[in-house]
Each structure stands twice: as C-alpha cells, then as structure tokens.
Amino acid sequence: MRALVLSIPLLIAVSDAAVAQPVASTGSTVLQPLPSPNLAEGAKPSDALRAAQGALSSGRAREAEDALEMAETRMLDRSVPIGNTADPSDNPTVGQITKARQALAAHDRAGCLALIQAAIGSATAQGL
C-alpha cells in the first residue's frame, strides 16, 4: 500500500512535467482528416461512388478520396469461408475503385472520373 501512495505523487509530477514540455518538431507531417462525403448510414458502395464523382467534379479531391475509400471498404465487406479470409477479392468493382484511387493520386482527374463511372455501373449491376 505504501508503494502505491508514494508512486501517485511521482506520477503527477512526471505527467505535469510532460504537459509543460514544448513539442519538438520531428520533421514529420501530420495530415488533416479527409473531408467526409455526406452519406446516409448503410449507404451502398454505388452511393459512395456517386459521392466521389460529385466531389471530384466539384474540385473536392480530398472528399472524393474519402468517398472512394468508403466505397472500396464496402465492396470488400463480404462473406468468405474460414480458410479463405486472406484471399483477395476478385470483384471487378474493387479493381476499378483501386485504379480510380491511383488515378486520383496521380492527379489524373479525367481518368479517375472514367474509372468511377465504370465502377458505378459495375456496382449497380451487382445491386450494390
């Protein structure tokens, strides 16, 4: 019991000292969170793709990036047998979204929009 009582003042002193220390610059860049598209709870992947298309068409590339990530995540949400959880998805829509994200990263707006349009068609055809 005595050790616990003695350690509490020490922890308080250490935490106060840590709070008082200035933050040192490490040279790393902290990115701001991506602006999120306005999607309803339970939105389909095609809804996220349409949000990405609208955001990119309006010049909001970071919002488009977030919407593409949402669409890709929702497309990857699938049921697989227990032994196959590490197998990559063979859904063509996932590949189209991946390529759209790569085009966006390369600042290829027209290519990204074309890939998003193809992914919308593919996802819609699957009922997603």
C-alpha positions as CSV (number, residue, x, y, z in Angstrom):
1,M,0.0,0.0,0.0
2,R,2.8,2.4,0.9
3,A,4.4,2.0,-2.6
4,L,1.2,2.9,-4.2
5,V,0.8,6.1,-2.1
6,L,4.4,7.1,-2.9
7,S,4.0,6.5,-6.7
8,I,1.0,8.7,-7.1
9,P,2.9,12.0,-6.4
10,L,5.6,10.8,-8.6
11,L,3.2,10.1,-11.5
12,I,1.6,13.5,-11.0
13,A,5.0,15.2,-11.1
14,V,6.0,13.3,-14.2
15,S,2.7,14.0,-16.0
16,D,2.8,17.7,-15.1
17,A,6.4,17.9,-16.4
18,A,5.4,16.2,-19.6
19,V,2.5,18.6,-20.2
20,A,4.7,21.6,-19.6
21,Q,7.3,20.5,-22.2
22,P,7.2,22.1,-25.6
23,V,6.5,19.8,-28.5
24,A,9.6,19.2,-30.5
25,S,9.4,19.2,-34.3
26,T,10.3,15.8,-35.7
27,G,10.0,16.9,-39.3
28,S,7.0,14.6,-39.9
29,T,3.9,15.9,-41.5
30,V,0.5,15.3,-39.7
31,L,-2.3,15.2,-42.3
32,Q,-5.7,16.6,-41.5
33,P,-8.5,14.2,-41.7
34,L,-10.2,13.9,-45.1
35,P,-13.5,15.7,-45.5
36,S,-16.2,13.1,-45.4
37,P,-18.9,12.9,-48.0
38,N,-22.5,13.3,-46.8
39,L,-23.7,9.7,-46.9
40,A,-26.6,8.1,-45.0
41,E,-25.8,5.3,-42.6
42,G,-25.8,2.0,-44.5
43,A,-25.3,3.6,-47.9
44,K,-24.4,1.3,-50.8
45,P,-21.0,1.3,-52.4
46,S,-22.6,2.9,-55.5
47,D,-23.8,5.8,-53.3
48,A,-20.2,6.4,-52.1
49,L,-19.0,6.2,-55.7
50,R,-21.6,8.8,-56.8
51,A,-20.4,11.0,-53.9
52,A,-16.8,10.6,-55.1
53,Q,-17.9,11.5,-58.6
54,G,-19.7,14.6,-57.4
55,A,-16.9,15.7,-55.1
56,L,-14.3,15.3,-57.8
57,S,-16.4,17.1,-60.4
58,S,-16.7,20.0,-58.0
59,G,-13.0,20.1,-57.4
60,R,-13.0,18.5,-53.9
61,A,-10.4,15.8,-54.5
62,R,-9.8,15.0,-50.8
63,E,-13.5,14.4,-50.3
64,A,-13.5,12.2,-53.4
65,E,-10.6,10.3,-52.0
66,D,-12.5,9.6,-48.8
67,A,-15.6,8.6,-50.7
68,L,-13.6,6.2,-52.8
69,E,-12.1,4.6,-49.7
70,M,-15.6,4.2,-48.3
71,A,-16.8,2.5,-51.5
72,E,-13.8,0.2,-51.6
73,T,-14.2,-0.8,-48.0
74,R,-17.9,-1.5,-48.5
75,M,-17.1,-3.6,-51.6
76,L,-14.6,-5.6,-49.6
77,D,-17.1,-6.4,-46.9
78,R,-18.1,-9.9,-47.9
79,S,-18.6,-13.4,-46.6
80,V,-15.9,-16.0,-47.3
81,P,-15.2,-19.5,-46.0
82,I,-13.0,-19.5,-42.9
83,G,-9.8,-20.7,-44.6
84,N,-10.1,-18.1,-47.4
85,T,-10.1,-14.9,-45.4
86,A,-6.7,-13.8,-46.8
87,D,-7.7,-14.3,-50.4
88,P,-8.1,-11.0,-52.3
89,S,-11.4,-10.1,-53.7
90,D,-11.9,-10.9,-57.3
91,N,-14.8,-8.5,-57.7
92,P,-14.1,-6.3,-60.7
93,T,-15.6,-3.2,-59.0
94,V,-12.8,-3.4,-56.3
95,G,-10.2,-3.3,-59.1
96,Q,-11.9,-0.3,-60.7
97,I,-12.0,1.6,-57.4
98,T,-8.4,0.8,-56.8
99,K,-7.4,2.1,-60.2
100,A,-9.6,5.2,-59.6
101,R,-7.8,5.9,-56.4
102,Q,-4.4,5.5,-58.2
103,A,-5.6,7.9,-60.9
104,L,-6.7,10.4,-58.3
105,A,-3.3,10.1,-56.6
106,A,-1.6,10.8,-59.9
107,H,-3.8,13.9,-60.4
108,D,-5.5,12.3,-63.5
109,R,-8.9,13.7,-62.9
110,A,-10.4,12.6,-66.3
111,G,-9.1,9.1,-65.8
112,C,-10.4,8.9,-62.3
113,L,-13.8,10.1,-63.3
114,A,-14.0,7.5,-66.1
115,L,-13.0,4.7,-63.7
116,I,-15.5,5.9,-61.1
117,Q,-18.2,5.9,-63.8
118,A,-17.3,2.3,-64.7
119,A,-17.3,1.3,-61.0
120,I,-20.7,2.8,-60.6
121,G,-22.0,0.7,-63.4
122,S,-20.4,-2.4,-62.1
123,A,-21.6,-1.9,-58.5
124,T,-25.1,-1.0,-59.7
125,A,-25.3,-4.1,-61.8
126,Q,-24.4,-6.2,-58.7
127,G,-27.2,-4.4,-56.7
128,L,-24.6,-2.7,-54.6
